[in-house]
Amino acid sequence: MNPRPVILVLACCLGLPALHANAEAKTYGGAHVGLLNFEVNDVTFRPWFAGLQTGFQSDSGVGMEVAAATGIIDNESNKTEMSLNYSAQGYLTYSLYDEYDGPRRGQFLLGAGYAVMETSTRAGSTDYPGDQTWDGPALMIRYSEYLPSYPKVNLAASYEHYYLDDQLSVAQFTLGVTYDF
């Protein structure tokens, strides 16, 4: 087992109490589903995944979030099949609230952090190249809207970009729901 996801989650969890102790903070948790957009050279894979996230956010807008996901639907391109075994992300976040003449409704959340993911690729009838691990810096932007009838529940849509170079681009699009504790 690769220890990087465990270390990532532990490091973020150790930092959460410090943030919570220094300011009035809200705690939230949620679930999401999404589409991973994995582009290698001229080949694109789009496996689906499902995951969970949790975090803290202070009244000043600063926060932390950790998330983990696993693949639910594989994708095939050019006789090669790819699936997501797992992914884990940790972010330092900053939120911008949309406050008009009433309670807070919409929220933009910006995040910068680190992500780890493992994919499984099979070419034709072989397991080549097999499991591959990707890790590196990650950026996130999310918009969430609180439901008027249930002010602690919100729906969210996010875009996260994990890695970009000449031949590889990894991003994900998610839809989810969170609950403010």
C-alpha positions in Angstrom: 0.0 0.0 0.0 1.2 3.5 -0.9 1.6 5.5 2.3 1.2 8.9 0.6 -2.6 9.2 0.9 -2.4 8.2 4.6 0.3 10.8 5.2 -1.7 13.5 3.3 -4.9 12.9 5.3 -3.1 12.8 8.6 -1.2 16.0 7.9 -4.4 17.9 7.1 -6.2 16.4 10.0 -3.5 17.5 12.4 -3.8 21.1 11.1 -7.6 21.3 11.4 -7.7 21.6 15.2 -5.3 24.5 15.1 -7.5 26.4 12.6 -10.6 25.6 14.7 -9.0 26.8 17.9 -7.9 30.2 16.5 -11.3 31.4 15.2 -15.0 30.7 15.1 -15.2 28.0 12.6 -17.8 25.9 10.9 -17.3 22.2 10.3 -18.8 20.5 7.3 -18.8 17.1 5.6 -20.3 15.8 2.4 -20.3 13.5 -0.5 -19.7 14.0 -4.2 -19.6 12.2 -7.6 -17.5 13.3 -10.5 -15.7 12.8 -13.8 -12.0 12.5 -13.9 -10.5 14.0 -17.2 -7.2 12.3 -17.7 -5.4 13.3 -20.9 -2.1 11.6 -21.9 -0.6 12.7 -25.2 -3.6 12.6 -27.5 -5.6 10.0 -25.6 -8.4 11.0 -23.1 -9.8 8.8 -20.4 -12.9 9.8 -18.3 -13.6 7.4 -15.5 -16.3 8.3 -13.0 -15.8 8.3 -9.2 -17.5 8.9 -5.9 -16.1 10.3 -2.7 -16.3 12.1 0.7 -14.9 15.3 2.0 -14.7 17.1 5.3 -13.3 20.4 6.5 -13.3 23.5 8.7 -13.8 27.1 7.7 -13.4 30.2 9.8 -15.5 33.3 9.7 -12.6 35.1 8.0 -12.9 32.6 5.1 -9.7 30.6 5.7 -10.1 26.9 6.0 -8.8 23.4 5.3 -10.4 20.4 3.5 -9.5 16.8 2.9 -11.3 14.6 0.4 -11.0 11.0 -0.8 -12.6 9.1 -3.7 -12.7 5.8 -5.5 -13.6 4.9 -9.0 -17.1 3.6 -9.9 -17.1 3.4 -13.7 -14.1 2.7 -15.9 -13.4 4.3 -19.3 -12.0 2.9 -22.5 -10.1 4.7 -25.2 -8.1 3.2 -28.1 -8.5 -0.4 -26.8 -7.0 0.7 -23.4 -9.1 0.8 -20.3 -8.5 3.0 -17.3 -10.0 3.0 -13.8 -9.4 5.2 -10.7 -8.3 3.0 -7.8 -8.3 5.9 -5.3 -7.6 9.6 -4.9 -6.9 11.8 -1.9 -6.6 15.6 -1.7 -5.8 18.1 1.0 -6.4 21.8 0.5 -5.9 25.1 2.3 -9.0 27.1 1.3 -10.3 30.6 1.2 -14.0 31.4 0.7 -15.8 34.4 -0.8 -19.4 34.7 0.4 -22.2 36.1 -1.6 -24.0 38.3 1.0 -26.8 40.5 -0.2 -29.6 41.7 2.0 -30.1 38.6 4.0 -28.4 35.5 5.2 -25.4 34.1 3.2 -26.4 32.1 0.2 -23.8 31.4 -2.4 -20.1 30.8 -1.8 -17.0 30.5 -3.9 -14.3 28.4 -2.4 -10.7 28.6 -3.7 -8.2 25.9 -2.7 -4.6 25.1 -3.1 -3.0 21.9 -1.9 -1.7 18.5 -2.8 -3.3 15.4 -4.4 -2.5 11.8 -4.8 -4.2 9.3 -7.1 -3.7 5.8 -8.3 -5.0 4.6 -11.7 -5.2 1.1 -13.1 -4.6 0.8 -16.9 -5.1 -2.3 -19.1 -4.0 -2.3 -22.7 -5.9 -4.9 -24.8 -6.0 -8.3 -23.0 -2.9 -7.5 -20.9 -2.5 -5.6 -17.6 0.2 -3.4 -19.1 1.1 -0.8 -17.8 -0.9 -1.7 -14.6 -1.2 0.5 -11.5 0.3 4.0 -11.7 0.5 6.6 -9.0 0.3 10.3 -9.7 0.8 13.0 -7.1 1.5 16.8 -7.1 0.1 20.2 -6.5 -3.7 20.7 -6.9 -5.9 23.7 -7.4 -9.7 23.9 -6.8 -12.6 26.3 -7.4 -16.1 25.4 -6.1 -19.4 27.2 -6.1 -22.0 26.1 -3.5 -25.5 27.3 -3.0 -27.4 26.9 0.3 -30.9 25.5 0.1 -33.5 28.0 1.4 -35.6 25.3 3.1 -32.5 23.6 4.7 -29.9 26.3 5.5 -27.3 23.8 6.7 -27.4 21.8 3.4 -25.8 23.1 0.2 -25.3 21.8 -3.3 -21.8 22.3 -4.8 -20.1 22.1 -8.2 -16.3 22.1 -8.4 -13.4 22.0 -10.8 -10.0 20.7 -9.6 -6.8 20.6 -11.6 -4.0 18.3 -10.5 -1.2 18.2 -13.0 -0.2 19.8 -16.2 2.8 19.4 -18.4 3.6 18.8 -22.1 2.0 15.3 -22.3 -0.3 15.0 -19.2 -3.3 16.9 -17.9 -5.4 15.7 -15.0 -8.6 17.5 -13.9 -11.9 16.6 -12.3 -15.4 17.9 -12.3 -17.7 17.1 -9.3 -21.2 17.6 -8.1 -22.0 17.1 -4.5 -23.9 17.9 -1.3 -22.4 19.1 2.0 -23.9 19.6 5.5 -22.7 22.3 8.0 -22.4 20.9 11.5 
